[in-house]
Amino acid sequence: MRIQEQIRSRRSVRSFDGRKVEAETLQEILRYAEGVETPYGLPIEWRLLDAKSQGLSSPVITGTDCFIAGKLRRAPHAEEAFGYAFERVVLFAESLGIGTTWIAGTMDRAAFERAMALEAGEVMPCVSPLGYPAAKMSLRETMMRKAVKADSRLPFEELFFAGSFETPLTANTAGDLAEALELCRLAPSAVNRQPWRAVVCGEAVHFYEKHSKGFVAADGWDTQKIDLGIALCHFACAMEEKDRAYRFVPGDPGLPHAPDTEYIASFLLD
């Protein structure tokens, strides 16, 4: 399955059918995760977790005991790095027919952090269950998806711009970048806030975060930067599938932007 088909067809899965994922498949996912490199060069430690034997729980997950989680050192760009890497793993699992969903808050976080042997200075941003999707979503899952309008996204022209934030970019005027930007538009995000914005300037695509209130912790950890990492992942995957060479450059181009908008990183296309 092509990456664009994986991104378009994937949905968050919280209800599983109870079948155990084969050990070989789980090890394949773990090996893939361990091989993922982030644009920021930050290492991530991955583990497969068993809810039954390790005393883990999430009230929104049914039908599987298996989870995958990652941890990394707190550092500049750790949020984006984790979002980028975790989405790569999620998409790989999707290619194997394994359902996933991002979980950050709806879990016994203390238990998961113990299972990950979290040390001082480390953070475990998210986990995901791994399993075979149930034939029918639970009522709770259906209500959760409706609450955040999980199947809807902001219009293309509200997310992407040409030359500056003054000029909206449409799918019709985006040229050969239209598909890659559309895959960014379809990216998942915390409570579906879709905080990514991008400005196309010639052969450069500059990504920004549009902040929403309540996502930055007292210690400075910004959950929405994880969402930006997911969008960066989708764009990179699209370029790779098209065999389009690119360079990842975290260098602010100095474009004027609103106070609630923050520069994240750029792709320079060759």
QUIFEN-V943536 format. One record per backbone hydrogen bond with DSSP energy under -1.0 kcal/mol. NH is the residue of the N-H (numbers start at 1). CO is the residue of the C=O. E is the energy in kcal/mol with one decimal. If there is no record, write none. Layout:
# QUIFEN-V943536
NH	CO	E
NH	CO	E
This chain:
# QUIFEN-V943536
6	2	-2.1
7	3	-2.6
8	4	-2.1
9	5	-2.2
10	6	-2.1
13	100	-2.8
16	62	-2.8
17	132	-2.7
18	63	-1.1
26	22	-2.2
27	23	-2.4
28	24	-1.8
29	25	-2.1
30	26	-2.4
31	27	-2.7
32	28	-2.1
33	29	-2.6
34	30	-2.4
36	33	-1.3
41	38	-1.5
45	71	-2.8
47	69	-2.4
49	67	-3.1
51	65	-3.6
54	50	-2.1
56	51	-1.8
61	58	-1.4
62	14	-2.3
67	49	-2.3
68	128	-2.8
69	47	-2.3
71	45	-2.2
72	123	-1.9
74	121	-3.1
78	75	-2.2
81	77	-2.5
82	78	-2.5
83	79	-2.5
84	80	-2.6
85	81	-2.4
86	82	-3.2
87	83	-1.8
88	84	-1.6
89	85	-2.0
90	86	-2.6
91	87	-2.6
92	88	-2.0
93	89	-2.6
94	90	-2.2
95	91	-1.8
96	93	-1.0
97	94	-1.8
98	93	-2.5
99	131	-3.4
103	127	-2.3
107	105	-2.0
108	57	-2.4
109	107	-1.8
112	108	-2.1
113	109	-2.8
114	110	-1.9
115	111	-2.2
116	112	-1.6
117	114	-1.4
118	113	-2.3
122	119	-2.2
123	72	-2.4
127	103	-2.1
128	68	-2.1
130	66	-2.3
131	99	-1.2
134	15	-2.6
142	138	-2.5
143	139	-2.5
144	140	-2.4
145	141	-2.3
146	142	-2.0
147	143	-2.2
148	144	-1.5
150	145	-2.6
152	149	-2.1
158	155	-1.7
159	156	-1.4
160	156	-1.8
161	198	-2.3
162	167	-3.0
163	200	-2.6
167	164	-1.4
169	160	-2.7
177	174	-1.7
178	175	-1.7
181	177	-2.6
182	178	-2.1
183	179	-2.0
184	180	-1.5
185	181	-2.4
186	182	-1.5
187	184	-1.7
192	189	-2.3
193	190	-1.8
197	208	-2.0
198	159	-2.1
199	206	-2.5
200	161	-3.1
201	204	-3.0
204	201	-1.5
205	267	-2.5
206	199	-2.8
207	265	-3.4
208	197	-3.1
209	262	-3.1
210	195	-3.2
211	260	-3.0
217	221	-2.9
220	217	-2.1
223	215	-2.3
225	222	-1.2
226	223	-1.3
228	224	-1.7
229	225	-1.9
230	226	-1.7
231	227	-2.0
232	228	-2.6
233	229	-2.2
234	230	-2.3
235	231	-2.2
236	232	-2.6
237	233	-2.8
238	234	-2.1
239	235	-2.2
240	236	-2.5
241	237	-2.3
242	238	-1.5
243	240	-1.2
244	239	-3.0
247	268	-2.5
249	266	-2.9
251	249	-1.8
261	258	-1.9
262	209	-2.7
264	207	-2.7
265	207	-1.1
266	249	-1.8
267	205	-2.3
268	247	-3.0
269	203	-3.3
270	245	-2.2
